[in-house]
Amino acid sequence: MKTVDIDAAETELSALVDEALAGEEVVLAKDGKPLVRLTPIENRKKDILSTFGMLKGKIWIDDDHFDDPLPDDILRGFGVID
C-alpha cells in the first residue's frame, strides 16, 4: 500500500491514478491520517465481454419441447389471451 500526503498528491495525481489502475493500493492522507483510497472503476462493458459464454454447458434446453406453446397462465401474464 502506498500512502501519499494529499498536498503532494496534487502534483502527482496522474501518476497515482496510473498506479491505482495497475493494481497498486493508493491512499491519500493528511497529517499522516488516511482520508481516501484511489480505486479503479470497473468497466462494465469489458466485464460483460470477458464473461461472454461463461454459462456454456450449464444451460440445457429440451429440443423436443422447445417450440411447444406456452401454458395459458404465462400467456395471460403477457396479455396474449384473456
N, C-alpha and C positions, 0 to 999 in steps of 0.2 A: 504494500500500500504506500502510495506517495502522498504526503501531506504538504500543501503549499499555502503560504500565507496569502490571504486574499489580495493584499496590495501588490504582491509580486505576481499574482495570477493575472492581473490586468495586462501586464506586458507580455506574458507568455501564454495567453489563453488559447491561441490557435494550436500550439504545440501540446498543451494539456488535453485539448479535445481530441487531437490525433492519438494521444496515448490512451485515453479512455476508449476510443473506438477500437484500438488494438487489444483491449482487454485489461489494461492496467487500471487498478482501482485508484482514482484520484480524489482526494478530499481537500476541500478548501477550508482554511481555518483563519481565525482572527485572534490574535494574542494567545496563540497556542491551543485554542479551543476549536474543535471541529465544528463546522457550520453546515456544509453541504457536500454531497458526493456527486461527481460527474459520472453519469452512466449513459450509454448509448440508447437511443430509442429504437425499439425493434422495427425492422422493415417488414410490415405485414405482407406486402406483395411478394417479397423474397421468401418469407416463411411459407406462404401458400404454394409457391412454385417448388420449393425444396421438398415439400411433403406430398406432391402430386404422385398418386399411385401407391401411397402408403397402406391402403386397405386392400391392395391386390391379394386375392386368395383368401380374404377374410369375409367376403360377402358372397352369398350363394343365392342364385335365382333359379327357381324351378321352371325349366324350359317348357315342361308340359302344360303349365298353367299360367305362364306369363301374360298371354293375351286374353285370358278369361275376363269377362265383365266384372266390374267391381260390385260388391254387395250393395243392396238398396240403401242401407243405413249410411254408407260412405257417400253414395251418390246424392242422398238427401242433404248431407252435410255440405256438399259443394253446390247445392241448389239445382242440380241437374234434373231431379224428379221431385214431385211433391209428396 
